Structures are given as structure tokens and as C-alpha cells.
Amino acid sequence: MVSRWLLRKCVQCGAYTLRRDHCPYCGGPVRVPHPPKFSPEDKYGKYRRIARKQLLASGQAARTPGTAASESSESEEEISHDENPAKAVQPPGGGYSTL
């Protein structure tokens, strides 16, 4: 049987690889980078949300997949809020390519 996802991403260095066991660059563990399929009839979603809420409440979730609390605070500090996107310079032709 053919595996559904061939691509893997290293958890430590973020490199993409086709190896299934470990990262060829740093030797760290790899995981599938694709999110799971969404289904409106998700039978176990309620239990995942409860488990995640309990994990966050206990303070054990320093860095769980899908939770980027530490990354978002760092990136917010680097963003300058005095930049006005409305005043951005548009390229000639309004930024649209003509084919």
C-alpha cells in the first residue's frame, strides 16, 4: 500500500525531507507537515478540544503542534505598527499583470 503523504518536516530544524525515520540534516524527529482532513461529522473533535484545554490549563503545553503562543509574541514585537499599508507605493499599472 502506498503511503498517503511522502513529505516529512523536521521538528527541530524545520527542513523538509522524504525520509521517514529522522532528519538527514540534524538527526531530529520528522512528522507529516500536512494538517488532518476536516470533517463536519468529526466524532472525536470534542474530546481533542477538551484534552487540549486541560493541557493548556495545567501549564504543560510549552510548545504543542498547532499552538504558536511563543512565536506570535516574538513576531508581534518585531512588527512595526507605524507602517500604513494604505500609503504603500503601488507599481505602475496598479500592480496587475497583463497577459
Rosetta constraint file for C-alpha pairs under 8 A:
AtomPair CA 5 CA 32 HARMONIC 7.11 0.50
AtomPair CA 6 CA 18 HARMONIC 5.96 0.50
AtomPair CA 7 CA 16 HARMONIC 6.88 0.50
AtomPair CA 7 CA 17 HARMONIC 6.02 0.50
AtomPair CA 7 CA 18 HARMONIC 5.10 0.50
AtomPair CA 7 CA 19 HARMONIC 7.93 0.50
AtomPair CA 7 CA 32 HARMONIC 6.56 0.50
AtomPair CA 7 CA 33 HARMONIC 7.33 0.50
AtomPair CA 8 CA 16 HARMONIC 5.67 0.50
AtomPair CA 8 CA 17 HARMONIC 5.28 0.50
AtomPair CA 8 CA 18 HARMONIC 5.78 0.50
AtomPair CA 8 CA 19 HARMONIC 6.93 0.50
AtomPair CA 8 CA 20 HARMONIC 6.85 0.50
AtomPair CA 8 CA 30 HARMONIC 5.84 0.50
AtomPair CA 8 CA 31 HARMONIC 5.33 0.50
AtomPair CA 8 CA 32 HARMONIC 4.77 0.50
AtomPair CA 8 CA 33 HARMONIC 6.03 0.50
AtomPair CA 9 CA 14 HARMONIC 5.90 0.50
AtomPair CA 9 CA 15 HARMONIC 5.66 0.50
AtomPair CA 9 CA 16 HARMONIC 4.44 0.50
AtomPair CA 9 CA 17 HARMONIC 6.19 0.50
AtomPair CA 9 CA 23 HARMONIC 7.96 0.50
AtomPair CA 9 CA 30 HARMONIC 5.24 0.50
AtomPair CA 9 CA 31 HARMONIC 5.47 0.50
AtomPair CA 9 CA 32 HARMONIC 6.19 0.50
AtomPair CA 9 CA 33 HARMONIC 5.70 0.50
AtomPair CA 10 CA 14 HARMONIC 4.78 0.50
AtomPair CA 10 CA 15 HARMONIC 5.31 0.50
AtomPair CA 10 CA 16 HARMONIC 6.35 0.50
AtomPair CA 10 CA 17 HARMONIC 7.66 0.50
AtomPair CA 10 CA 22 HARMONIC 7.57 0.50
AtomPair CA 10 CA 23 HARMONIC 5.76 0.50
AtomPair CA 10 CA 28 HARMONIC 6.24 0.50
AtomPair CA 10 CA 29 HARMONIC 5.84 0.50
AtomPair CA 10 CA 30 HARMONIC 4.27 0.50
AtomPair CA 10 CA 31 HARMONIC 6.53 0.50
AtomPair CA 11 CA 28 HARMONIC 6.65 0.50
AtomPair CA 11 CA 29 HARMONIC 5.91 0.50
AtomPair CA 11 CA 30 HARMONIC 5.69 0.50
AtomPair CA 11 CA 31 HARMONIC 6.94 0.50
AtomPair CA 12 CA 26 HARMONIC 7.76 0.50
AtomPair CA 12 CA 28 HARMONIC 5.83 0.50
AtomPair CA 12 CA 29 HARMONIC 7.26 0.50
AtomPair CA 13 CA 26 HARMONIC 6.99 0.50
AtomPair CA 13 CA 28 HARMONIC 7.67 0.50
AtomPair CA 15 CA 23 HARMONIC 7.63 0.50
AtomPair CA 15 CA 25 HARMONIC 7.82 0.50
AtomPair CA 17 CA 23 HARMONIC 7.01 0.50
AtomPair CA 17 CA 24 HARMONIC 7.70 0.50
AtomPair CA 19 CA 23 HARMONIC 6.92 0.50
AtomPair CA 19 CA 24 HARMONIC 7.53 0.50
AtomPair CA 20 CA 30 HARMONIC 6.86 0.50
AtomPair CA 21 CA 29 HARMONIC 7.06 0.50
AtomPair CA 21 CA 30 HARMONIC 6.83 0.50
AtomPair CA 22 CA 27 HARMONIC 5.46 0.50
AtomPair CA 22 CA 28 HARMONIC 5.59 0.50
AtomPair CA 22 CA 29 HARMONIC 4.91 0.50
AtomPair CA 22 CA 30 HARMONIC 5.57 0.50
AtomPair CA 23 CA 27 HARMONIC 4.56 0.50
AtomPair CA 23 CA 28 HARMONIC 5.20 0.50
AtomPair CA 23 CA 29 HARMONIC 6.23 0.50
AtomPair CA 23 CA 30 HARMONIC 6.19 0.50
AtomPair CA 38 CA 42 HARMONIC 7.76 0.50
AtomPair CA 44 CA 48 HARMONIC 6.45 0.50
AtomPair CA 45 CA 49 HARMONIC 6.19 0.50
AtomPair CA 46 CA 50 HARMONIC 6.29 0.50
AtomPair CA 47 CA 51 HARMONIC 6.08 0.50
AtomPair CA 48 CA 52 HARMONIC 6.07 0.50
AtomPair CA 49 CA 53 HARMONIC 6.08 0.50
AtomPair CA 50 CA 54 HARMONIC 6.19 0.50
AtomPair CA 51 CA 55 HARMONIC 6.08 0.50
AtomPair CA 52 CA 56 HARMONIC 6.11 0.50
AtomPair CA 53 CA 57 HARMONIC 6.05 0.50
AtomPair CA 54 CA 58 HARMONIC 6.13 0.50
AtomPair CA 55 CA 59 HARMONIC 6.53 0.50
AtomPair CA 55 CA 60 HARMONIC 5.92 0.50
AtomPair CA 55 CA 61 HARMONIC 6.01 0.50
AtomPair CA 56 CA 60 HARMONIC 6.39 0.50
AtomPair CA 56 CA 61 HARMONIC 5.44 0.50
AtomPair CA 63 CA 67 HARMONIC 6.64 0.50
AtomPair CA 63 CA 68 HARMONIC 7.22 0.50
AtomPair CA 63 CA 70 HARMONIC 7.97 0.50
AtomPair CA 64 CA 68 HARMONIC 7.83 0.50
AtomPair CA 68 CA 72 HARMONIC 6.05 0.50
AtomPair CA 69 CA 73 HARMONIC 6.49 0.50
AtomPair CA 70 CA 74 HARMONIC 6.47 0.50
AtomPair CA 71 CA 75 HARMONIC 6.16 0.50
AtomPair CA 72 CA 76 HARMONIC 6.04 0.50
AtomPair CA 73 CA 77 HARMONIC 6.52 0.50
AtomPair CA 74 CA 78 HARMONIC 6.73 0.50
AtomPair CA 75 CA 79 HARMONIC 6.41 0.50
AtomPair CA 84 CA 88 HARMONIC 7.03 0.50
AtomPair CA 90 CA 94 HARMONIC 5.94 0.50
AtomPair CA 90 CA 95 HARMONIC 6.18 0.50
AtomPair CA 91 CA 95 HARMONIC 5.25 0.50
AtomPair CA 93 CA 97 HARMONIC 7.92 0.50
